[in-house]
Amino acid sequence: MDAEAIEEGRRRWQARYDKAAKRDADFTTLSGDPVEPAYGPPAGAVVPGFERIGWPGEYPFTRGLYPTGYRGRTWTIRQFAGFGNAEQTNERYKMILRNGGGGLSVAFDMPTLMGRDSDDPRSLGEVGHCGVAIDSAADMEVLFKDIPLGDVTTSMTISGPAVPVFCMYLVAAERQGVDPGVLNGTLQTDIFKEYIAQKEWLFAPDPHLRLIGDLMEYCARGIPAYKPLSVSGYHIREAGATAAQELAYTLADGFGYVELGLSRGLDVDTFAPGLSFFFDAHVDFFEEIAKFRAARRIWARWMRDVYGAKSDKAQWLRFHTQTAGVSLTAQQPYNNVVRTAVEALAAVLGGTNSLHTNALDETLALPSEQAAEIALRTQQVLMEETGVANVADPLGGSWFVEALTDRIEADAEKIFDKIKEMGARAVPDGQHPIGPMTSGILRGIEDGWFTGETAESAFRYQRALEKGDKRVVGVNCHEGSVTGDLEILRVSHEVEREQVRVLADRKAARDEGAVRATLDALLSAARDGGNMIPPMLEAVRAEATLGEICGVLRDEWGAYTEPARF
């Protein structure tokens, strides 16, 4: 790019920056020297390819979505929490909010993630142990007791039964007197990553995609600020994927959901802003920063050039980041505080919109209150003390970072080509029911391609670790330690007994006729092709349980079993 074009871009950025609202904060170094809100090439410089880097807040958004960076608004501190019953988790949420957390993120227990009630025989021993148990709208009311849902953004990390859980969230808001139309937050809902990595699905892909399409339509019409789909790369990375694989599989899944929305007749400039993303921040500092920058650039280009998005908001890739749980070690667990701080810093320098920092004891158990506080304070130290929120994309223009950004983008594009090729083989005549990327994803899931590629990457890393080529402090080097055992949080089995007792009381007190009638109406909608959200809401209002709602749909659609691979 020539010098005049670069200067024109600088003037455009400056004009937008001057008009934007800024935080009331001290934008100077620790020594008191002022810093500019963004930096670029010196005046008169010629920088080949600078259009791929650009200025903050301008296409292709490599340097961030906003001209102000974090000067306008810092990232949201959104700590992921959930354990035991709804009352216990509610107390943890209040602690997070009292201590400066800006948003809530709900972790559910395994029975809830699998769409089963706490009294299901298959739930025995799992209730409340890896997250909070939610059986009905009454539990959701308790979960957010004294937390006004109209004033706090809430993220829910659940995919298989995401739609009925979301309906419970809407009913809890109604019972607080909050208009659901003003709710703001994120629902994960990403079923593709379940087939690829996490393996928590209920049905075959087609009915899951139907539910997701129904939810997208419902939110686009009536809950405009809420993001009904958070496309998740986190679990793909935790399963062993490389940075480029995490990025490519996640964005491909996102393209698949764009094709789903288009297949429903939705306007891309209307529904695409309701998509968000969820990435892992691993411990390779510069690679992670480059991954986040490449993600924004790829998404913007594909949304504009492939799917026809015209507005900036429809081209924006908004994302939440969680530090890498798989990087934490049981050996010398206090080292995990350092790992988490480095990973969180990478996420911030990469321009994350919200962030969760893992606790030092999470490799052993759910976080203790003390460990959760340290994790929260890690973000606050970064935000308040380090100066990283003063300058937009402070590493932009670094030869190393830009080269890594380009490399990860190129690697991701090769993976997209492979996925589209699988789609072409799956549908030789080109008549994709939803879209070409979706067809490739479904073929890759059915053939076990994603799982196989991720397993191969995980194997390569494990072999390098065992040979000592990759070093982890406290695991295969610097193993001596004076640290004793940690006191960890343990969830009493009394929680499960009490949850089952309360569930029985609620079932006994409800109107069984109303429950049956609403479940029958839900089944009719499943059969006749209507949007399933309104009848599902009615079932939730009648206190139908998660297991009952998912059970009706399992009976109609059948359960999905992953094809065997050898």
Protein Blocks (a to p, Z undefined) as FASTA:
>chain_A
ZZklmmmmmmmmmmmmmmpccdddddddfkopacdfbdcddehiacehklmnopghiaeh
lnojbfnlmmlpccdddddddehjfklmmmmmmmmmmnopabdcddddfklmnopafklm
klgopgokloccdfbfklmmmmmgoiafklcccddddfklmmmmmmmmmmmmmmnopafk
lggcddfkpaklmmmmnopafbdfklmmmmmmmmmmmmmmmmmmbcfbdcdfklmmmnop
afklmmmmmmmmmmmmmmmmmmnopafklmmmmpccdddddfblklmmmmmmmmmmmmmm
mmmmmnopabfklmpccddddddfklpcfbhkllmmmmmmmmmmmmmmnopabdcdddfk
lmmmccdfklmmmmmmmmmmmmmmnopmmpghklgoiaklmmmmmmmmmmmmmmmmmmmm
mmmmmmmnopafkbmklmmmmmmmmnommmmmmmmmmmmmmmmmmnomaccehilgokbc
fbdcdddddddfklmmmmmmmmmmmmmmmcfklmmmmmmmmmmmmmnopafklmmmmmmm
nopafklmmmmmmmmnopadddddZZ
